[in-house]
Amino acid sequence: MVTSADIGSRVSDGAGRVGVLRDVITDYEDPAELPGRRRKKPMAFLGPEGGGREWIVPLEAIRCVDATDFGRGGECAGDEGGR
């Protein structure tokens, strides 16, 4: 699983988009939801490599794409040691 130790890594969001991991919030609550309907969920914040609008993705959908990470099965550097 991607963690905050992987911030700055190139990642894929599961929908074919590639970006840079900007932040990981494990207890994110969507402010667009009504307060009584908000649920905490782990989310990743990604940004385009050349700059632009950030987007959010469920944390479990994120996979690393750097050439140095291909042998890791989509796991980022922070995943070493079974995290």
C-alpha positions as CSV (number, residue, x, y, z in Angstrom):
1,M,0.0,0.0,0.0
2,V,1.1,3.5,-0.8
3,T,2.0,5.6,2.3
4,S,3.0,9.2,3.1
5,A,6.6,8.0,2.7
6,D,5.9,7.7,-1.1
7,I,4.9,11.4,-1.5
8,G,6.6,12.7,-4.7
9,S,6.5,9.3,-6.5
10,R,4.9,8.8,-9.9
11,V,1.7,6.8,-9.5
12,S,-1.2,5.5,-11.5
13,D,-4.7,6.0,-10.2
14,G,-6.3,2.8,-11.6
15,A,-8.2,4.7,-14.3
16,G,-5.1,5.1,-16.5
17,R,-4.1,8.6,-15.3
18,V,-0.5,9.1,-14.1
19,G,0.5,11.8,-11.7
20,V,2.7,12.7,-8.7
21,L,1.5,11.6,-5.2
22,R,1.1,14.9,-3.3
23,D,-0.5,13.7,-0.1
24,V,-2.1,10.8,1.7
25,I,-4.9,11.3,4.2
26,T,-6.0,8.1,5.9
27,D,-9.1,9.7,7.6
28,Y,-10.3,12.0,4.8
29,E,-13.9,13.2,5.0
30,D,-15.4,14.7,1.8
31,P,-16.5,18.3,2.7
32,A,-19.1,18.1,-0.1
33,E,-21.0,15.5,1.9
34,L,-23.6,16.5,4.5
35,P,-22.0,16.4,8.0
36,G,-24.3,13.4,9.0
37,R,-23.3,11.4,5.9
38,R,-19.5,11.9,6.0
39,R,-17.4,8.8,6.3
40,K,-13.7,8.7,6.9
41,K,-11.8,6.9,4.2
42,P,-8.1,6.7,3.1
43,M,-7.5,8.9,0.0
44,A,-4.5,9.9,-2.1
45,F,-4.1,13.4,-3.6
46,L,-2.4,13.3,-7.0
47,G,-1.2,16.1,-9.3
48,P,-0.2,16.2,-12.9
49,E,3.5,16.0,-13.5
50,G,3.6,19.3,-15.4
51,G,1.3,21.1,-13.0
52,G,-2.4,21.6,-13.1
53,R,-5.5,20.5,-11.2
54,E,-5.1,18.0,-8.4
55,W,-7.5,15.0,-8.0
56,I,-8.3,12.6,-5.3
57,V,-8.3,8.8,-5.5
58,P,-9.1,6.0,-3.0
59,L,-5.8,4.9,-1.6
60,E,-6.2,1.3,-2.5
61,A,-6.4,2.2,-6.2
62,I,-2.9,3.8,-6.3
63,R,0.1,1.9,-7.9
64,C,3.7,3.2,-8.5
65,V,4.8,3.5,-12.1
66,D,8.5,4.6,-11.8
67,A,10.8,2.5,-13.9
68,T,12.7,1.7,-10.7
69,D,9.5,0.3,-9.1
70,F,8.4,-2.1,-11.9
71,G,9.9,-5.1,-10.2
72,R,7.9,-4.3,-7.1
73,G,4.5,-5.2,-8.6
74,G,3.1,-1.7,-8.3
75,E,4.4,-1.1,-4.8
76,C,6.2,2.1,-4.0
77,A,9.5,2.3,-2.1
78,G,7.7,2.7,1.2
79,D,6.2,-0.8,0.8
80,E,9.5,-2.6,1.4
81,G,9.4,-4.8,4.4
82,G,5.7,-5.8,3.9
83,R,4.0,-2.6,4.8
